[in-house]
Amino acid sequence: MEASLDVLRTLRLTGGIFLDAQFTAPWCISAQVAPEDCHPATPLPGGIIAYHYVSTGRLLLRVGEGAAMEISAGHLVVLPRNEPHVLGSTLDCPPISANRLVQTSIESGIVRIVHGGGGEATRVWCGFLLSETTTDPLIGMLPGVMMLDVSQGAAGLWIESSFRLAVGEIANGEVRSPALLSRLAELLFIEAVQHYLVSLPPDQRAWVGGLRNPFVSRALALMHDRPARHWTTETLAREVGLSRSAFAEHFSALMGMPPMRYLAGLRMRLAARRLQESSTPIALIAQEAGYESEASFAKAFKRAFGAPPATWRRGQQGPS
């Protein structure tokens, strides 16, 4: 995964742990860090990567219209695009905005949330990574949420012990090493991305190497940002500033396939994720995937996944 490390090193990220949240069941909150929440402690960022580390207890998390995920103690959840999300011991009650619950300790300067009905306790350490831009191709290609067991993996023990050290400093009001918090937040993100990439089939990792080439990287960003647009090899070449033949040669050499075949696969993967994680009508998903009719989408989907969209969706959602 050397290519992914090369790409990750190009991201200029800063940040750290900034919120100690202590909940007791039942509880349910809505959360999304805004750029102004980081100011004046830091300059207004271009993009924000949010994460939550569950140190004790458990919680449910839902990002956007996606399915609920259960996060247990020792797990980190990363939101690369900082999308609106809901957390709670239950997601069946109306969520309270986290901004209404934030308290700042005058003595220590630590930002805290203490909230809930007095039942089962859950403690969450929330943090952020700030980036200079909102349009980095890597961020756009990652899923909306990634979960990582910080006790697993080659660096797991070191990451977990360092995280607990940082948490202990904050809990005691002694942030002796702010640089450690910033570096640790970055390492946690890199570990989560690496974990996600390793889980992908080899043919779905090809874009990582493509990000090292400025022309291919720009084309990938365009396709991932607007997959429904009527892209052609000619229009992509024009956008990145190459001739059609030169662009096609660059892209195929790095990605192992022509641009339009990559785009077709991308659209199918995005559509499959929407089918699995939401109740969005199939006709709308077809439109989002760049198909002019539900029938043509269904035909392409069956060819890719072996079953029509509705049948495939039932099979994916039923067992869960």
Backbone as numpy.savetxt, mean C-alpha at the origin, in Angstrom:
# Nx Ny Nz CAx CAy CAz Cx Cy Cz
16.35 -10.27 -5.83 15.53 -9.05 -5.83 16.39 -7.79 -5.83
17.59 -7.87 -6.46 18.47 -6.72 -6.49 17.82 -5.52 -7.17
17.02 -5.79 -8.21 16.38 -4.68 -8.93 15.45 -3.89 -8.02
14.69 -4.59 -7.19 13.76 -3.89 -6.30 14.52 -3.05 -5.29
15.66 -3.53 -4.81 16.45 -2.74 -3.88 16.99 -1.49 -4.56
17.42 -1.61 -5.81 17.90 -0.45 -6.55 16.81 0.61 -6.64
15.59 0.17 -6.94 14.48 1.10 -7.08 14.12 1.73 -5.74
14.10 0.91 -4.68 13.74 1.42 -3.37 14.74 2.46 -2.87
16.02 2.28 -3.25 17.03 3.23 -2.81 16.85 4.61 -3.45
16.14 4.66 -4.57 15.93 5.94 -5.23 14.85 6.77 -4.56
14.02 6.15 -3.71 12.98 6.89 -3.02 13.59 7.69 -1.88
13.23 8.96 -1.79 13.70 9.80 -0.70 12.61 9.83 0.36
12.82 9.05 1.41 11.80 8.88 2.43 12.32 9.38 3.77
11.46 10.04 4.52 11.75 10.42 5.89 10.52 10.10 6.72
10.69 10.03 8.04 9.52 9.78 8.87 9.88 9.11 10.17
8.88 8.56 10.83 9.07 7.90 12.10 7.76 7.58 12.75
7.81 7.11 13.99 6.60 6.80 14.76 6.06 8.11 15.32
4.78 8.32 15.21 4.27 9.61 15.67 3.00 9.52 16.50
2.44 8.34 16.69 1.18 8.26 17.41 1.09 6.96 18.20
0.79 7.07 19.48 0.58 5.92 20.36 -0.93 5.82 20.59
-1.56 4.78 20.03 -3.02 4.63 20.12 -3.36 3.45 21.03
-4.15 3.70 22.05 -4.56 2.66 23.00 -6.09 2.58 22.97
-6.59 1.39 22.61 -8.02 1.19 22.44 -8.52 0.07 23.36
-9.80 0.16 23.71 -10.48 -0.94 24.40 -11.82 -1.16 23.72
-12.14 -2.42 23.51 -13.37 -2.77 22.77 -14.62 -2.33 23.54
-15.68 -1.97 22.80 -15.72 -1.83 21.34 -15.20 -0.46 20.91
-14.56 -0.43 19.74 -14.07 0.83 19.19 -14.01 0.73 17.67
-14.10 1.88 17.01 -14.02 1.93 15.55 -13.69 3.37 15.16
-12.60 3.53 14.41 -12.19 4.87 14.00 -11.90 4.90 12.51
-12.01 6.08 11.91 -11.59 6.30 10.53 -10.30 7.11 10.56
-9.39 6.81 9.63 -8.08 7.45 9.69 -7.53 7.71 8.30
-6.83 8.81 8.17 -6.04 9.13 6.99 -5.16 10.33 7.36
-3.84 10.10 7.32 -2.92 11.18 7.64 -2.91 12.18 6.50
-3.08 13.45 6.82 -3.06 14.52 5.81 -1.72 15.23 5.87
-1.29 15.84 4.75 0.00 16.55 4.76 0.10 17.59 5.89
-1.00 18.28 6.16 -0.96 19.31 7.20 -0.77 18.71 8.59
-1.07 17.41 8.78 -0.85 16.77 10.07 0.63 16.65 10.38
1.47 16.67 9.35 2.91 16.53 9.53 3.59 17.88 9.72
2.87 18.96 9.52 3.41 20.32 9.59 3.00 20.92 10.93
3.86 21.66 11.67 5.15 22.19 11.23 6.35 21.30 11.57
6.11 20.10 12.09 7.24 19.24 12.45 8.12 18.94 11.25
7.50 18.84 10.06 8.24 18.59 8.84 7.67 19.48 7.74
8.42 19.74 6.67 7.85 20.46 5.52 6.68 19.67 4.94
5.76 20.37 4.31 4.61 19.68 3.71 5.10 18.66 2.68
4.74 17.39 2.86 5.25 16.35 1.95 4.45 16.27 0.67
5.06 15.67 -0.37 4.33 15.41 -1.61 3.46 14.18 -1.47
3.99 13.16 -0.82 3.25 11.93 -0.63 3.47 11.38 0.77
2.53 10.57 1.23 2.61 9.99 2.57 2.37 8.49 2.48
3.22 7.72 3.14 3.03 6.28 3.30 2.71 6.06 4.77
1.55 5.49 5.06 1.13 5.28 6.44 1.35 3.84 6.86
1.60 3.63 8.14 1.68 2.26 8.64 1.17 2.19 10.07
0.73 0.99 10.47 0.26 0.72 11.82 0.92 -0.56 12.31
1.50 -0.51 13.48 2.09 -1.70 14.09 1.27 -2.06 15.32
0.69 -3.26 15.33 -0.12 -3.72 16.46 0.82 -4.38 17.47
1.04 -3.74 18.61 1.96 -4.29 19.59 1.26 -5.23 20.56
0.00 -4.98 20.88 -0.78 -5.90 21.70 -2.22 -5.93 21.19
-2.88 -7.06 21.39 -4.28 -7.19 21.00 -4.44 -7.51 19.52
-5.54 -7.06 18.96 -5.88 -7.33 17.57 -6.81 -6.23 17.07
-6.96 -6.12 15.76 -7.90 -5.17 15.20 -8.33 -5.63 13.81
-9.41 -5.03 13.33 -9.87 -5.23 11.96 -9.56 -3.97 11.17
-9.17 -4.15 9.92 -8.82 -3.02 9.07 -9.54 -3.16 7.74
-10.13 -2.07 7.26 -10.72 -2.04 5.93 -10.24 -0.78 5.22
-9.67 -0.98 4.04 -9.18 0.13 3.23 -10.16 0.39 2.11
-10.72 1.61 2.05 -11.69 1.94 1.02 -12.88 1.01 1.06
-13.21 0.41 -0.10 -14.32 -0.53 -0.19 -13.86 -1.98 -0.09
-12.60 -2.19 0.27 -12.06 -3.53 0.32 -12.61 -4.36 1.46
-12.24 -5.64 1.47 -12.67 -6.55 2.51 -11.91 -6.27 3.80
-12.51 -6.61 4.94 -11.85 -6.41 6.23 -10.71 -7.41 6.40
-9.62 -6.94 7.01 -8.48 -7.79 7.32 -8.30 -7.81 8.84
-7.96 -8.97 9.39 -7.66 -9.04 10.81 -6.15 -8.92 11.01
-5.74 -8.00 11.87 -4.32 -7.76 12.14 -4.07 -8.09 13.62
-3.19 -9.02 13.87 -2.91 -9.44 15.24 -1.59 -8.85 15.73
-1.32 -9.00 17.01 -0.11 -8.44 17.61 1.14 -8.95 16.90
2.11 -8.05 16.71 3.35 -8.41 16.04 3.32 -8.21 14.55
2.22 -7.70 14.03 2.09 -7.49 12.59 2.08 -5.99 12.26
2.67 -5.68 11.12 2.71 -4.33 10.60 1.86 -4.28 9.35
1.05 -3.24 9.21 0.27 -3.05 7.99 0.70 -1.72 7.38
1.02 -1.76 6.09 1.53 -0.59 5.37 0.53 -0.17 4.31
0.25 1.12 4.23 -0.64 1.69 3.22 0.20 2.60 2.33
0.73 2.09 1.22 1.67 2.87 0.40 1.11 4.19 -0.11
-0.19 4.25 -0.36 -0.77 5.48 -0.89 -1.63 6.20 0.15
-1.54 5.78 1.41 -2.23 6.48 2.49 -3.72 6.68 2.20
-4.37 5.60 1.73 -5.78 5.70 1.39 -6.65 5.73 2.66
-7.85 6.34 2.59 -8.73 6.35 3.76 -9.01 4.93 4.23
-9.00 4.73 5.55 -9.21 3.39 6.08 -9.91 3.47 7.43
-10.48 2.33 7.81 -11.21 2.22 9.07 -10.58 1.09 9.87
-10.37 1.34 11.17 -9.83 0.34 12.07 -10.77 0.19 13.26
-10.82 -1.00 13.85 -11.65 -1.18 15.03 -11.68 -2.60 15.54
-12.22 -2.75 16.73 -12.48 -4.09 17.24 -13.66 -4.69 16.49
-14.51 -3.81 15.98 -15.62 -4.17 15.09 -15.76 -3.06 14.06
-16.21 -3.42 12.87 -16.43 -2.41 11.84 -17.91 -2.22 11.56
-18.75 -2.70 12.48 -20.19 -2.64 12.29 -20.82 -1.37 12.85
-20.05 -0.56 13.56 -20.60 0.67 14.11 -20.00 1.87 13.38
-20.67 3.03 13.40 -20.15 4.21 12.70 -18.79 4.61 13.25
-17.79 4.78 12.38 -16.45 5.13 12.87 -16.36 6.59 13.33
-15.50 6.81 14.30 -15.19 8.16 14.78 -13.88 8.60 14.15
-13.81 9.83 13.69 -12.58 10.32 13.08 -11.45 10.34 14.10
-10.30 9.79 13.70 -9.15 9.76 14.60 -8.72 11.17 14.99
-8.93 12.15 14.11 -8.52 13.53 14.39 -9.23 14.09 15.62
-10.45 13.60 15.88 -11.21 14.08 17.04 -10.68 13.52 18.34
-9.90 12.45 18.27 -9.47 11.74 19.47 -8.03 12.02 19.86
-7.30 12.73 19.00 -5.86 12.92 19.23 -5.62 13.84 20.43
-4.69 13.40 21.29 -4.25 14.17 22.44 -2.74 14.30 22.38
-2.21 15.44 22.80 -0.77 15.64 22.85 -0.35 15.86 24.30
0.57 15.03 24.78 1.07 15.15 26.14 1.98 16.37 26.24
1.65 17.28 27.15 2.45 18.49 27.32 3.84 18.14 27.84
3.90 17.14 28.74 5.18 16.78 29.35 6.14 16.16 28.34
5.65 15.23 27.54 6.54 14.47 26.66 6.45 14.88 25.19
5.36 15.55 24.83 5.17 15.90 23.43 4.68 14.74 22.58
4.37 13.61 23.20 3.92 12.43 22.47 2.45 12.58 22.10
2.11 12.24 20.87 0.73 12.29 20.42 0.08 10.94 20.74
-1.10 10.99 21.37 -1.75 9.76 21.81 -3.23 9.78 21.45
-3.79 8.57 21.39 -5.23 8.36 21.36 -5.55 7.33 22.42
-6.48 7.63 23.30 -6.99 6.68 24.29 -8.49 6.66 24.12
-9.05 5.50 23.71 -10.45 5.48 23.30 -11.01 4.07 23.41
-12.30 3.97 23.71 -12.96 2.67 23.68 -13.93 2.46 24.82
-14.51 1.25 24.83 -15.58 0.94 25.77 -15.16 0.18 27.00
-13.85 -0.06 27.16 -13.39 -0.71 28.38 -13.18 -2.21 28.28
-13.35 -2.79 27.09 -13.19 -4.23 26.93 -11.77 -4.62 26.56
-11.63 -5.59 25.65 -10.33 -6.10 25.24 -9.42 -4.97 24.75
-8.17 -4.97 25.22 -7.24 -3.87 24.92 -6.43 -4.16 23.66
-6.21 -3.10 22.89 -5.35 -3.15 21.70 -4.49 -1.90 21.69
-3.19 -2.10 21.45 -2.28 -0.95 21.37 -1.66 -0.92 19.98
-1.71 0.24 19.34 -1.22 0.40 17.98 -0.26 1.58 17.95
0.89 1.35 17.31 1.84 2.43 17.06 1.73 2.82 15.59
1.33 4.05 15.36 1.10 4.52 13.99 2.26 5.40 13.56
2.58 5.31 12.29 3.71 6.08 11.81 3.53 6.51 10.37
4.54 7.16 9.85 4.44 7.68 8.50 5.82 7.72 7.86
5.81 7.67 6.57 6.99 7.95 5.75 6.58 9.05 4.79
7.42 10.04 4.66 7.13 11.15 3.77 7.99 11.04 2.52
7.40 11.27 1.37 8.15 11.27 0.12 7.97 12.62 -0.56
8.90 12.92 -1.45 8.89 14.22 -2.11 7.83 14.31 -3.21
7.33 13.17 -3.67 6.40 13.18 -4.79 5.27 12.21 -4.55
4.15 12.44 -5.21 3.01 11.52 -5.14 2.93 10.64 -6.37
3.88 10.77 -7.28 3.76 10.08 -8.58 4.86 9.06 -8.80
5.52 8.58 -7.75 6.57 7.60 -7.95 5.97 6.32 -8.51
6.55 5.79 -9.60 5.97 4.58 -10.22 5.88 3.40 -9.27
6.89 3.22 -8.41 6.86 2.08 -7.50 5.65 2.13 -6.58
5.39 3.30 -5.99 4.26 3.45 -5.08 2.95 3.15 -5.80
2.83 3.61 -7.05 1.60 3.38 -7.81 1.36 1.93 -8.15
2.42 1.11 -8.16 2.27 -0.28 -8.55 2.07 -1.22 -7.37
2.24 -0.72 -6.17 2.04 -1.56 -5.00 0.56 -1.67 -4.68
0.14 -2.73 -3.99 -1.26 -2.83 -3.58 -1.59 -1.76 -2.55
-2.87 -1.52 -2.34 -3.30 -0.48 -1.42 -2.92 -0.76 0.02
-2.75 -2.04 0.37 -2.38 -2.41 1.74 -1.48 -3.64 1.70
-0.45 -3.63 2.52 0.46 -4.77 2.65 0.62 -5.09 4.13
0.62 -6.38 4.47 0.77 -6.79 5.86 2.06 -7.58 6.01
2.78 -7.35 7.12 4.06 -8.01 7.35 4.14 -8.45 8.80
4.51 -9.71 9.00 4.83 -10.21 10.33 6.28 -9.85 10.59
6.53 -8.87 11.47 7.88 -8.37 11.64 8.80 -9.37 12.33
8.24 -10.45 12.87 9.09 -11.46 13.50 9.61 -12.46 12.48
9.13 -12.38 11.23 9.54 -13.34 10.20 10.57 -12.71 9.27
11.27 -13.53 8.53 12.23 -13.05 7.54 13.62 -12.92 8.11
14.59 -12.74 7.24 15.99 -12.71 7.65 16.28 -11.58 8.62
15.64 -10.42 8.41 15.89 -9.26 9.27 14.83 -9.12 10.35
13.96 -10.11 10.47 12.82 -9.97 11.36 13.17 -9.71 12.81
14.09 -10.48 13.38 14.42 -10.32 14.79 15.03 -8.95 15.06
15.91 -8.49 14.16 16.52 -7.19 14.36 15.48 -6.08 14.25
14.60 -6.18 13.26 13.57 -5.16 13.08 12.64 -5.12 14.29
12.22 -6.30 14.75 11.29 -6.33 15.88 11.94 -5.76 17.13
13.18 -6.13 17.42 13.84 -5.62 18.62 14.08 -4.12 18.53
14.44 -3.63 17.34 14.65 -2.20 17.15 13.35 -1.44 17.30
12.28 -2.02 16.76 10.97 -1.37 16.86 10.55 -1.27 18.32
10.76 -2.34 19.06 10.37 -2.31 20.48 11.23 -1.32 21.26
12.50 -1.18 20.89 13.35 -0.18 21.53 12.82 1.22 21.27
12.47 1.49 20.01 11.93 2.80 19.66 10.61 3.06 20.38
9.76 2.05 20.40 8.47 2.18 21.09 8.68 2.45 22.57
9.67 1.77 23.16 9.95 1.98 24.58 10.42 3.39 24.86
11.23 3.94 23.96 11.69 5.32 24.14 10.53 6.29 24.13
9.62 6.09 23.18 8.48 7.00 23.08 7.57 6.84 24.29
7.33 5.60 24.71 6.44 5.35 25.84 6.97 6.02 27.11
8.30 6.10 27.24 8.91 6.71 28.42 9.18 8.20 28.25
8.77 8.73 27.09 9.00 10.14 26.85 10.45 10.48 26.60
11.22 9.51 26.11 12.66 9.71 25.90 13.03 9.33 24.46
12.79 10.21 23.55 13.18 9.94 22.16 14.63 10.39 21.99
15.55 9.49 22.36 16.97 9.82 22.34 17.58 9.71 20.94
16.90 9.00 20.07 17.49 8.76 18.75 16.44 8.91 17.65
16.05 10.14 17.32 15.04 10.34 16.27 15.49 9.79 14.93
16.81 9.79 14.68 17.30 9.23 13.41 16.98 7.75 13.33
17.01 7.05 14.48 16.68 5.63 14.50 15.24 5.41 14.08
14.33 6.26 14.58 12.93 6.12 14.23 12.71 6.29 12.73
13.37 7.30 12.16 13.23 7.55 10.74 13.78 6.39 9.92
14.98 5.92 10.30 15.59 4.82 9.56 14.79 3.54 9.72
14.26 3.32 10.92 13.48 2.11 11.17 12.21 2.11 10.34
11.54 3.25 10.25 10.33 3.35 9.44 10.63 3.01 7.99
11.77 3.49 7.49 12.15 3.21 6.11 12.44 1.72 5.92
13.15 1.11 6.87 13.48 -0.31 6.77 12.24 -1.19 6.82
11.27 -0.79 7.65 10.03 -1.55 7.72 9.30 -1.52 6.38
9.29 -0.36 5.75 8.65 -0.24 4.45 9.36 -1.10 3.41
10.69 -1.03 3.38 11.45 -1.83 2.43 11.21 -3.31 2.65
11.19 -3.73 3.92 10.94 -5.15 4.21 9.55 -5.57 3.74
8.55 -4.70 3.94 7.20 -5.02 3.50 7.12 -5.13 1.98
7.78 -4.22 1.28 7.77 -4.26 -0.18 8.48 -5.51 -0.69
9.63 -5.81 -0.12 10.37 -7.00 -0.53 9.54 -8.27 -0.29
8.87 -8.32 0.84 8.02 -9.46 1.17 6.90 -9.61 0.14
6.30 -8.48 -0.24 5.23 -8.51 -1.23 5.75 -8.98 -2.59
6.89 -8.44 -3.01 7.42 -8.79 -4.32 7.79 -10.27 -4.40
8.37 -10.80 -3.34 8.74 -12.22 -3.33 7.51 -13.10 -3.47
6.37 -12.62 -2.96 5.14 -13.43 -3.03 4.53 -13.46 -4.42
4.97 -12.57 -5.32 4.40 -12.52 -6.66 4.99 -13.61 -7.55
4.20 -14.12 -8.50 4.77 -15.01 -9.51 5.85 -14.27 -10.29
6.88 -14.98 -10.77 7.99 -14.32 -11.46 7.56 -13.42 -12.60
6.51 -13.80 -13.35 6.12 -12.98 -14.50 5.47 -11.67 -14.09
5.09 -11.55 -12.80 4.49 -10.31 -12.33 5.50 -9.40 -11.63
6.78 -9.82 -11.59 7.80 -8.99 -10.96 8.63 -8.23 -11.99
8.36 -8.47 -13.26 9.24 -7.93 -14.30 9.31 -6.41 -14.26
8.22 -5.74 -13.85 8.20 -4.30 -13.87 9.23 -3.67 -12.93
9.70 -4.43 -11.93 10.67 -3.86 -10.98 11.95 -3.46 -11.72
12.45 -4.38 -12.57 13.63 -4.06 -13.35 13.37 -2.93 -14.33
12.16 -2.86 -14.87 11.82 -1.81 -15.81 11.88 -0.43 -15.19
11.70 -0.32 -13.87 11.71 0.99 -13.22 13.08 1.64 -13.25
14.13 0.86 -13.52 15.47 1.44 -13.55 15.73 2.19 -14.85
14.91 1.94 -15.87 15.06 2.63 -17.14 14.08 3.80 -17.18
14.56 5.03 -17.41 13.66 6.19 -17.31 12.50 6.16 -18.31
12.71 5.62 -19.51 11.65 5.57 -20.50 10.60 4.52 -20.14
11.06 3.34 -19.76 10.14 2.27 -19.38 9.43 2.62 -18.08
10.18 3.23 -17.15 9.58 3.64 -15.88 8.44 4.62 -16.10
8.63 5.58 -16.99 7.58 6.56 -17.28 6.37 5.88 -17.90
6.61 4.95 -18.82 5.50 4.24 -19.46 4.73 3.40 -18.45
5.45 2.73 -17.56 4.78 1.93 -16.53 3.94 2.81 -15.61
4.48 3.95 -15.24 3.72 4.87 -14.39 2.44 5.32 -15.08
2.51 5.62 -16.37 1.33 6.05 -17.12 0.28 4.96 -17.17
0.71 3.73 -17.46 -0.25 2.62 -17.56 -0.87 2.30 -16.21
-0.07 2.31 -15.15 -0.61 2.00 -13.83 -1.49 3.12 -13.30
-1.17 4.36 -13.68 -1.95 5.49 -13.20 -3.29 5.59 -13.92
-3.30 5.26 -15.24 -4.54 5.36 -16.02 -4.71 4.10 -16.88
-4.97 2.96 -16.26 -5.06 1.70 -17.01 -6.22 1.66 -17.99
-7.28 2.45 -17.75 -8.45 2.42 -18.62 -8.28 3.26 -19.88
-7.26 4.07 -19.94 -7.06 4.92 -21.12 -6.76 4.04 -22.35
-7.15 4.53 -23.51 -6.93 3.77 -24.75 -5.48 3.93 -25.19
-4.58 3.24 -24.47 -3.16 3.32 -24.79 -2.83 2.49 -26.02
-1.87 2.97 -26.79 -1.26 2.19 -27.86 0.25 2.32 -27.69
0.98 1.47 -28.37 2.44 1.57 -28.31 2.89 2.94 -28.81
2.19 3.47 -29.83 2.54 4.78 -30.39 2.32 5.90 -29.36
1.18 5.88 -28.69 0.91 6.97 -27.74 1.86 6.91 -26.54
2.18 5.71 -26.08 3.13 5.59 -24.97 4.51 6.08 -25.39
4.93 5.69 -26.60 6.24 6.13 -27.10 6.30 7.65 -27.18
5.22 8.25 -27.65 5.17 9.71 -27.76 5.26 10.36 -26.37
4.58 9.78 -25.38 4.58 10.33 -24.03 5.97 10.29 -23.40
6.73 9.24 -23.68 8.04 9.10 -23.04 9.16 9.70 -23.87
8.85 10.16 -25.09 9.84 10.84 -25.90 10.74 9.95 -26.72
10.21 8.80 -27.17 10.97 7.90 -28.03 10.18 7.58 -29.28
10.86 7.08 -30.30 10.14 6.58 -31.46 9.43 5.29 -31.08
8.44 4.89 -31.88 7.70 3.68 -31.57 8.62 2.47 -31.49
9.50 2.34 -32.46 10.36 1.16 -32.51 11.36 1.13 -31.36
11.94 2.31 -31.03 12.91 2.36 -29.94 12.24 2.06 -28.60
11.04 2.63 -28.40 10.32 2.37 -27.16 9.95 0.89 -27.04
9.40 0.32 -28.10 9.01 -1.09 -28.07 10.21 -1.98 -27.79
11.36 -1.62 -28.35 12.57 -2.43 -28.12 13.02 -2.33 -26.66
13.06 -1.11 -26.11 13.43 -0.91 -24.71 12.49 -1.70 -23.80
11.21 -1.53 -24.02 10.20 -2.13 -23.14 10.28 -3.66 -23.19
10.31 -4.22 -24.37 10.33 -5.68 -24.52 11.60 -6.28 -23.93
12.72 -5.59 -24.11 13.99 -6.11 -23.58 13.98 -6.17 -22.06
13.41 -5.16 -21.40 13.42 -5.11 -19.94 12.27 -5.88 -19.31
11.11 -5.87 -19.98 9.91 -6.46 -19.39 9.64 -7.87 -19.87
10.29 -8.29 -20.94 10.09 -9.63 -21.45 8.80 -9.81 -22.23
8.15 -8.72 -22.57 6.90 -8.78 -23.34 6.63 -7.41 -23.94
5.82 -7.33 -25.02 5.49 -6.03 -25.61 4.62 -5.19 -24.67
4.59 -3.87 -24.89 3.81 -3.00 -24.00 2.33 -3.37 -23.91
1.69 -3.70 -25.04 0.26 -3.97 -25.00 -0.07 -5.28 -24.29
0.84 -6.25 -24.37 0.59 -7.49 -23.63 0.71 -7.22 -22.13
1.68 -6.39 -21.75 1.81 -6.03 -20.33 0.56 -5.30 -19.85
0.05 -4.37 -20.66 -1.14 -3.60 -20.29 -2.34 -4.51 -20.12
-2.51 -5.48 -21.01 -3.64 -6.41 -20.90 -3.56 -7.20 -19.60
-2.36 -7.67 -19.25 -2.21 -8.40 -18.00 -2.46 -7.53 -16.79
-2.00 -6.27 -16.84 -2.23 -5.34 -15.75 -3.73 -5.12 -15.54
-4.45 -4.90 -16.62 -5.89 -4.66 -16.50 -6.60 -5.86 -15.89
-6.19 -7.07 -16.27 -6.83 -8.27 -15.73 -6.54 -8.41 -14.24
-5.31 -8.12 -13.82 -4.96 -8.25 -12.40 -5.71 -7.21 -11.56
-5.82 -5.99 -12.08 -6.57 -4.96 -11.36 -8.04 -5.32 -11.27
-8.59 -5.84 -12.35 -10.00 -6.24 -12.34 -10.23 -7.38 -11.36
-9.32 -8.35 -11.33 -9.46 -9.48 -10.40 -9.42 -8.99 -8.96
-8.56 -8.03 -8.68 -8.49 -7.50 -7.31 -9.78 -6.80 -6.94
-10.34 -6.03 -7.88 -11.61 -5.34 -7.61 -12.75 -6.33 -7.39
-12.77 -7.39 -8.19 -13.80 -8.41 -8.02 -13.69 -9.08 -6.66
-12.47 -9.33 -6.23 -12.25 -10.05 -4.99 -12.50 -9.19 -3.76
-12.15 -7.90 -3.84 -12.14 -7.07 -2.64 -13.32 -6.11 -2.54
-14.21 -6.08 -3.52 -15.31 -5.13 -3.46 -16.58 -5.75 -4.06
-17.67 -5.03 -3.89 -18.95 -5.45 -4.47 -19.30 -4.59 -5.68
-18.32 -3.94 -6.25 -18.52 -3.07 -7.42 -19.13 -3.87 -8.57
-20.16 -3.35 -9.25 -20.77 -4.07 -10.38 -19.73 -4.42 -11.44
-19.91 -5.57 -12.07 -18.96 -6.04 -13.06 -18.86 -5.08 -14.25
-19.98 -4.49 -14.63 -19.96 -3.55 -15.75 -19.03 -2.37 -15.47
-19.03 -1.88 -14.22 -18.17 -0.76 -13.86 -16.70 -1.20 -13.82
-16.46 -2.41 -13.32 -15.09 -2.93 -13.30 -14.56 -3.09 -14.72
-15.43 -3.54 -15.63 -15.03 -3.67 -17.03 -14.64 -2.32 -17.60
-15.42 -1.28 -17.27 -15.11 0.06 -17.76 -13.79 0.56 -17.17
-13.56 0.31 -15.86 -12.32 0.72 -15.21 -11.12 0.01 -15.83
-11.34 -1.20 -16.33 -10.25 -1.99 -16.92 -10.01 -1.62 -18.38
-10.77 -0.66 -18.90 -10.54 -0.20 -20.26 -11.30 -0.94 -21.34
-12.35 -1.69 -20.95 -13.14 -2.43 -21.94 -14.42 -1.67 -22.24
-14.79 -1.65 -23.52 -15.96 -0.89 -23.94 -17.26 -1.60 -23.61
-17.23 -2.90 -23.41 -18.46 -3.63 -23.08 -18.17 -4.69 -22.04
-19.20 -5.01 -21.27 -19.06 -6.07 -20.26 -18.80 -7.42 -20.91
-19.38 -7.63 -22.10 -19.21 -8.92 -22.79 -17.76 -9.15 -23.21
-17.12 -8.11 -23.76 -15.73 -8.27 -24.17 -14.81 -8.45 -22.97
-15.14 -7.78 -21.87 -14.37 -7.95 -20.64 -14.52 -9.37 -20.11
-15.76 -9.87 -20.10 -16.01 -11.22 -19.58 -15.25 -12.27 -20.39
-15.21 -12.07 -21.70 -14.50 -13.01 -22.57 -13.00 -13.01 -22.26
-12.42 -11.81 -22.12 -10.99 -11.70 -21.82 -10.68 -12.23 -20.43
-11.58 -11.97 -19.49 -11.35 -12.43 -18.12 -11.38 -13.95 -18.05
-12.33 -14.56 -18.73 -12.42 -16.02 -18.72 -11.17 -16.63 -19.36
-10.67 -15.99 -20.40 -9.47 -16.49 -21.05 -8.28 -16.42 -20.10
-8.24 -15.40 -19.24 -7.11 -15.22 -18.33 -7.23 -16.06 -17.06
-8.46 -16.20 -16.53 -8.64 -16.85 -15.23 -9.43 -18.15 -15.28
-9.93 -18.52 -16.46 -10.59 -19.81 -16.59 -12.05 -19.83 -16.18
-12.61 -18.68 -15.83 -14.02 -18.62 -15.44 -14.54 -17.21 -15.68
-15.86 -17.05 -15.94 -16.42 -15.71 -16.10 -16.26 -14.91 -14.81
-16.28 -13.58 -14.90 -16.06 -12.74 -13.71 -16.98 -13.06 -12.54
-18.29 -13.22 -12.79 -19.22 -13.47 -11.69 -18.92 -14.79 -11.00
-18.64 -15.82 -11.79 -18.33 -17.13 -11.22 -17.03 -17.08 -10.43
-16.03 -16.41 -11.00 -14.74 -16.30 -10.32 -14.88 -15.54 -9.01
-15.68 -14.46 -9.02 -15.89 -13.67 -7.80 -16.53 -14.52 -6.71
-17.55 -15.29 -7.03 -18.20 -16.13 -6.03 -17.22 -17.14 -5.44
-16.38 -17.69 -6.28 -15.39 -18.67 -5.82 -14.35 -18.07 -4.90
-14.01 -16.78 -5.14 -13.01 -16.13 -4.32 -13.59 -15.63 -3.00
-14.80 -15.12 -3.03 -15.38 -14.53 -1.83 -16.09 -15.54 -0.96
-16.59 -16.61 -1.55 -17.34 -17.60 -0.78 -16.59 -18.19 0.37
-15.38 -18.79 0.14 -14.65 -19.44 1.22 -14.26 -18.50 2.33
-14.03 -17.19 2.02 -13.59 -16.28 3.07 -14.74 -15.85 3.96
